[in-house]
């Protein structure tokens, strides 16, 4: 009797589908907010610094937030607007999300205008840039985030991201929607001047 029970258990265990999940680790400055259309719950005392994901393609909503000393007993928090990136998780690999940390608050503010992150498989030396997702391509967001009108520096910083990862047409459309009437007119005049 016990042999039959053991054999049945072993066969059931062998035939059971194996669920495999990989780990994605985040530095404390990069906060995962959402995976596809599922928001990640965070609190002031407990932030998520790792995700367990099955192999596949995902879109992650991230935010950059860092703390810099700005005096003897004073600190400055530098944060980006939430941004979306694509992530591909392969079976059997764990990953680190990495970025180049700014050396001071001024450099961090520039980085926060157009943050970029890279994905590095654990045990590997090379990290691949994570492709940014234009807001129009991002999954439906449950909370609405308002974007500030970009100034000249943020537009230039966004162009760096466009050249590396995202279609220029999608980014142009996004920034056009964010621009004020004055900024749109200035842009049109600049384009007309370059055509002549």
N, C-alpha and C positions, 0 to 999 in steps of 0.2 A: 504494500500500500504506500509506504513512504517513498519507495523508488518511483512509483507512478507520479506522485505529487512533485517530487524533485524534477523529474523529466518534463512534466507539464510546465513547471515554473521556468526551467531553462529554455524550453522551446518558445514559450511566450515572451521571455526576456530577449531572446535572439531575434524574434520576428517583430518586436515593437519598434516603431519608427524612432530613429535617433534624432532628437532635436538638438541642433547645434547653434550656439549663440557665441558671438565674438564680443570682446570688450573694446570700447572706445573711451580713452582717457583724455580729460581736458585739464589744462592749467587753470589755476584759480582765477586768472584774469579773463578767460573766455567762458562765458556762461551759456550752457545749452538751454534754450527756452522752449523749443518745440521740435518734434520729429514728425515730418509730414503734417498731418492735421491734428496730432495729439500733443497738447501742451504738457510741459514738464513742471510739476509742482515744486516750488522752492520756498524757502523761508529765510528770514534773516539769520537764523542760527544754523541752518542746514542747507547748504547748496549742493547741487548735483555736480560731481566731478568725474563721473563715469556713466556710460550707458552700455547696456547689454543688448546687442542687436543681432538678429539672425542675418545670415549672408543675403545681400541684395542691395538695391539702390534706394537711397533715402535723400530727403531734403531736410536740412537742419536750419533752424532759426537760432542764431547765436547773438550774443551781445558782448562787447568788450567793456570791461570795467576795471580800472586800476587806481591805486592810491599812491600819491607822491608827496614827499615832504616839501613844503614850501616855506619853511622857516624853522626856527628852533623848536617850537611846539605847535606847529600848524601843518595841516595836511590838505591836499587838493585831490578830489575824486575826479577822474577823467573817464567819461563813458561815451560809447558810440550809440547810435540808433541801432535797433535790432537789424541784422542782415541775414540773408539766406545763402547757403552753400549746398552743393551736391556732395553726396558721400556714397562711395561704393564699398561695401563690406564684403570681403572674400572669405570663404570658409577656411578655418584653421589659422587665421591671423588676428592678432590684437593690434590696436592702433593707438598712437598718441597724436592729438591735435596740437600743433606747435605754431608759434609766431615769434617775431623778433620784438622783444620787449624794448620799449623806448628808454633811453637813459635819463630823460628828464620830462617834466610835465608839458613843456612846449612841444617836444617831439611826440609825446603821447597824444596831445590834442590833434596834431596833424594825422597821426595814425588813426585816431578815432573817427575822422571824417571819411575815411575809406579803408576800413580794416580788411586785412587779408590773412588767411590762415593756411597752414599746410598740414597734410596728413602723412604721418610716418609710421610704417609698420614696425612693430616692436622688434628690436634686434637689427634693424636696417639703418644705414647711415644717411641715405637719401630720402628726402621728403618731397612729395608731389603737391603742388598747389591745389587747393580745393576750389573748384569752379564756382564762382558766384552765380547766384540766380537772380535775374531781374525780378523786381517785385510783381510784374504782371504774370510771371511764370510760377510764382510761389504758390503753395497750396493756400486754400482759404484760411485766413487767420481769424481766430475767434475774438481777438481784441483789436481795436483800431489804434494805430500808432500814427500820430501826425508828424510829418517831416517838416523841418524848417526850410525856408528858402535858402538855397546854397549861395555862398559867395564865390568869388573868383578862385580862391585856393581850393575849395571843396570840389568845384567843377574840374580843376586840373587833376586833383587827386583821384576823382572818379574816372578820368580818362585813363589813368594808369591801370585801374582794375579792368576797364573795358578792353584795353589792348591785350591784357593777359587772359581774360576768362569769359567775358560776356559779349553777346552780340552788340555792336555799336547801335544798331537801330532800336533795340529794346531799351538801352540806357538813354539814348536821346529822347525817346518817347517819355520815359520816366521823368527825366530832368525837365522836359518841356512842361509836363503837368505840374511840377513843383514850382516853376518859375513864376515870378510876378509879371504883370503886363510890361513894366519897364525893362525887366531882364529879357523878356521875349523880344521886345523891339530892338534892344541892343544886340542881341544875338542875330536877328535878321539883318541888321545893318552890317554886322561883321561878315556875315556870309555873302551878302551882296558886294561888299568891298573886295572880297577875295576872288569873286567871279570875274571882276573887271580887269 
